[in-house]
Amino acid sequence: WNVTIPAGNNRQVKLLGKHSVVRKNRKICKQHQGAWYLDPGHPETADYLAGIVKEIVNRYDVDGVHFDYIRYPEKTEKNKQDWRRNNITRIVRQLYNAIKEEKPWIRVSSSPVGKYRDVSRYSAKGWNAYNAVYQDAVLWMKEGIMDMISPMMYFKGDNFFPFAADWQEQSH
């Protein structure tokens, strides 16, 4: 299980000191709303993450690698939506291929935001995987660069069902 893009707030980065990615590889990091993130738009970010997953699959007897928070932070500027989605998909593709090149039997999964897109039958209020944090998990499954997704379905009562149905309809 990997927390993929977040790198910690200022306090956490300071506590990690020289072990923090912000200190080790500052050029691939950005700060947003008081927290540090790996920059999905920087070409070296995918290489950095691929190095981590290669170490995991080569050093440990794992059956799967799971990516959590493989997304942009919330409330970023909206005029770069397609570019941002392409960056996240490029990273997913590179990580998937890096794992499968090392050990093809290892399963790759992720947890996208629980609402894929706004659905006509129920308001998603604009916060969803596709438009708010730029995850295109449906494309990942269609392209075969993800073996499984587990959407973060943290909704109460009736709020859960329309979004679960939407994921199932989009599941391919």
N, C-alpha and C positions, 0 to 999 in steps of 0.2 A: 504494500500500500504506500503510494507516494503522494505527498502533497506537492504538486508539480510546479505551479507558477509562483505562489506566494513565497516570499523570502523572510518575512517577519517584520514586526514594527521596529522602531528605533531602539527600544529597550532590548528586544530580543537580539537584534543585530549586534548591539554593544556587548551583551552577555556572551555571545558566540565568539567575539573578537576575531582573531585571525582565521578561525574556522568558518566564518560566515561567507557565503557566496558574494555578498556585497563587498567584503574586503578582498576576497580571493580573485574575483572576476567582475569588478565594478562596471565594466563597459557593457555587460549584458543585463544590468539591473536598472530599474527606474523606481522612483518614489511616486506614490499616488495616494492622496488623502491620508498622509501620515504613516503609510506602510510601504515596504519594499516588495518589489515583484521582479521576477525574471521578465525581460522584455521579449514577448513573442515576435515582435517585428524585427528583432536583431537576428541576423543569420546564424550567429554562433550559439544562440540559446538552444536550438535543437541539438547541436553537436554536444553541448555541455550535458544536457539531459540524457542523450544517447550514451554518453560515457558512463553515467550513473547506472542506467539500466543494464548496460553490458557488464558492469562490475557485479551487480546483483545476480544476474542469471549465471555468471561464470563462477562466482564464489559460493553461492548458496544453492541448495537443492530446493528450488521453488517450483510450484506447479503453475503459478500465474503471477502476473504483474498488474497491479491496479493503479490507475491514475485518477486522483481526486484533484479538484481545483485546476483542471487543465482548461483554463479559460482566462479571459481578460478580467480585470477587476470591474466591479459595477460602476456605473455612472461615469463612463468615459465619453469623450466626444463622439457624436453619432455620424459624422460625415465620412468615416472610414470603415463602414460596416463590412463591405465585401473584402477589403484588404485584411481586416482583423480576422474574419472567419477563415480566410485562406491561410493566414499565418498559423492559426491554431490547428487547422487541418494538416498543414505541412509538417508541424511538429508531431502530431499524432501519427502521420504516415511514416516519418523517419524513426520514431520510437518503435512502432510496430515492426517495421522492417529490421531494425537493429536487433530486436529480441528474436524474431523468427530466423534471422541469419545465424544466430548463436545456437538456439535450441528451438526448432520448429514446433515442438509439442507444448511449449509453454503458452498458456492462454493469456490474452491481453484484454483488460476491461477498464471501464471508466464510469464515473458517476456524473453525468451532465445534470444541469439544473432540471428540476422536476416538471417544468412546463416547456415543451419543445418550442411551440409558437403560440401565438394567440389563437384561440379556437372560437368559432362563431357561436357555438352553443353555450359558452360560458366565458365570462370576462377573465382574462389573465392579467389585466391591468398593466400590460406592457412589459412586465418582468418575465422574461423567458430565456431559454438557452440560446436560441437563434439570434434574437435581436438585442438582448441586454448584455450578454457576456460572450457572444460570438462563437458558440459551440454548434456545429452542424453534425450532430451525432447520427442523424438519419443518413447523411452522405457517408459517414465513416462506416456504417453498417453496409450500405449499398456497395461501397468500394472494397469492402472486405479488409479494412485496416483496423478493425476492432472486433474481437471475438464475442464480446458481451457488453451490454450497457446496463447499468442499474441506476435509473434516474432517481434523483433525490426527491422522493415523493413524501415530503413532510407536510401534508395537508390534513386538516381535520374534516370529518364528516363528508358532506356532499362536495366539498372543495376538491377532494381526492379523485373522485370517479371520472369527471370529464377529461382530466389530464392523463389519467391512466389509460382511458379509452383511446385518446389521441396517440399516445405512445404505441399502443397495440396496433392501431390503424397504420401508423408510419413505420412499423417494425421491419418490414421486408425480410 
